[in-house]
């Protein structure tokens, strides 16, 4: 019955949009999608509306969506929809999917936008079905998105084939992504040949990571480093991790720090590299890793707390739990541990919530 109802609603919506004149948006939506908005932005978007530019409604909707005023956002997306904007249908889909927690509504709006040629809406539909393990529908919509030029959807198709254990098809798709000039295709092949037991081939992995690097993806220098690390060739691993770091890859500097910490056991060098990662690449998790070295390898719990707090203060929530754990188990300070477990629980950390229950503390 629910399925029939959904189809019926979709037919109504499709008829409504068919009856309305579809207006072309001349103003790129990308110019309206910002992390931070000002009042001047809102004034500009209102001027777009006054000039007859239908995209203005979507720009105002995004403004309110970022401000978490979802009623206002919906109001403006609805106005854009009524004026014939396909983008408005896609934005309503995003609003319902990401913020109003109504995936069925999201599917309705995404479907209309996707059927009218909106690539991102088609991709987002694919993602919803992908997460529901409905791979047939996921592939259908990813393919529609790719037909409109979205190579990221082609990458998603390869990932679906991997989930279906169709490695041969996945490889062909990732190859195609790489041939289209997208480094992620070669990166995925590098990972596949490095990790998948059925086809493991470290030389091939290295070749694909190099192809990825040649397309400008710095993380692939670290990928080559992981191959050498697997081969226990730490000198070459260090060389490639350093190259990745120099190219701006946080992953490479993390791997470098871990190599010195876990394999080479040179804690001083590990700490120095994690510091460099933070200072030069803003790698906040690197601060937490320094805390981990002090807590687990050096057994200097006071210094561990100092570094965990640095990460916590910058929003790295994993460190919040580690502070609590260190106070409870290493510094034997149950009172302070509870304070920090509560902070972690407030961030939604289920393990911290369970810990508080074990300690007989009610968390609300």
Residue, then its C-alpha position, 0 to 999 in steps of 0.5 A: x500500500x505504501x508503495x502504491x501511495x508513493x507512486x500516486x504522489x509521484x504521479x501527482x507531482x509529475x503532473x504538476x510540474x508538467x503543467x508549470x512552465x520549466x524556467x531555465x536558471x541562468x545564475x549558477x547555484x554554485x555561486x550561492x552555496x557558501x559556508x558563511x553568508x552575510x546580509x549582503x548576500x541575502x540582499x543580492x539574492x532578493x535582487x535576483x528574485x526581483x529581476x525574474x531570476x528563478x535561481x534567486x529562490x534557491x539561493x535564499x533557500x540555501x541561505x536559510x538552510x545554512x542558518x538552520x531555519x528549515x521552515x523558511x528554506x522550505x518556503x523559498x524552495x517551494x516558491x522556486x518550484x512553483x515558478x518552474x525551477x528544477x533546482x528547487x526540486x533537487x534542493x527540497x530533496x536535500x532538505x528532506x534527506x539531510x535535515x528533515x529526516x524524511x527520505x521518502x519525501x526526498x525520493x519524491x523530489x529527487x526523482x522529479x529533478x533527476x527525470x528532468x536531467x538534474x545530475x546531482x539529484x540522480x546521484x543523491x537518489x543513487x546514494x539513498x538506494x545504495x545505503x538501503x542495499x537496493x543496488x539495482x535502483x542505485x545503479x540505475x540512478x548513478x548511471x543517469x547521473x553519469x550520463x549527465x557528465x557526473x564522473x563521481x557517479x561512475x566511481x560510485x557505480x564501481x563501488x556498488x560492483x565491489x559491494x556485490x563482489x563483482x571485482x572484474x566489473x569494478x576494475x573496469x569502471x575504476x579504469x574508466x574513471x581514471x581514463x576520464x582524468x579523475x585520479x580517484x579511479x586509479x586511487x581505488x585501483x591502487x587500494x584494491x590491488x594492495x588490499x584485496x586478497x583475491x587479486x593482491x598485487x603490490x606492483x600493480x598497486x604501486x603503478x596505479x598509485x603513480x598514475x593517480x599521483x600523475x593526475x595531481x592527487x597528493x594522497x597517492x604519494x602516500x599510497x606508494x608509501x603504503x606499498x613500501x611499508x607493506x614490503x617492510x622497505x621503510x626507507x622508501x616508505x618514509x621517502x614517499x610519505x614525506x613527498x605526500x606531506x610536501x604536496x599537502x596530504x594530511x594522510x601522508x603525514x599521519x602515516x609517517x608519524x605512525x610508521x615512526x611510532x608503531x614500526x620504527x619505535x622512534x617516538x621523538x621523530x613520530x611526535x615531531x612529524x605529528x607536530x609538523x602535520x598540525x603546524x603546516x597542514x592543520x592536521x588536528x587528529x595529529x595532536x590526538x596522536x601525540x597524546x596517544x604516544x604519550x599515553x600508550x608508549x611513553x606512559x607520560x599521562x600528564x603530557x597525554x592529557x595536554x595534547x588530548x586537550x589541544x585536540x579537544x579544544x579544536x573540536x576533535x571529539x575522539x580526544x574528549x573520550x581519551x581524556x576521560x579514559x586517561x583520568x579514570x584508568x591511568x591517573x585514577x581520578x574518577x571525579x575528573x574522568x566523569x566530567x570528561x565522560x559527560x562532555x564526550x556523551x554530550x557529543x553523542x559518544x555511546x561508549x562514554x554514555x555506557x561508561x557513565x552507566x558503569x560508573x553509576x552516573x545518570x547522564x541526561 
